[in-house]
């Protein structure tokens, strides 16, 4: 693989900054993928334990909000 130095290296500072500011944590990438796969299958019970980065917190928040919406929708249907 040949790197296009000018094009590829220009993005390194933003990637480095994102990792340093903990916007994305790759402590357990397998769990991250597992949770997203569960969401894709409409299973919103999964979450990322001990989220450290903004991305992990956001994924958990999305799951929680969808669960709340489904509970409200279900209660309206039953009533």
GIHUJO-V294572 format. One record per run of one state. SS is the DSSP state (@ for helix, = for strand, . for the rest). FROM is the first residue (numbers start at 1). LEN is the number of residues. If there is no record, write none. Layout:
ss:SS from:FROM len:LEN
ss:SS from:FROM len:LEN
//
This chain:
ss:. from:1 len:4
ss:@ from:5 len:5
ss:. from:10 len:2
ss:@ from:12 len:9
ss:. from:21 len:8
ss:@ from:29 len:12
ss:. from:41 len:13
ss:@ from:54 len:25
ss:. from:79 len:1
//
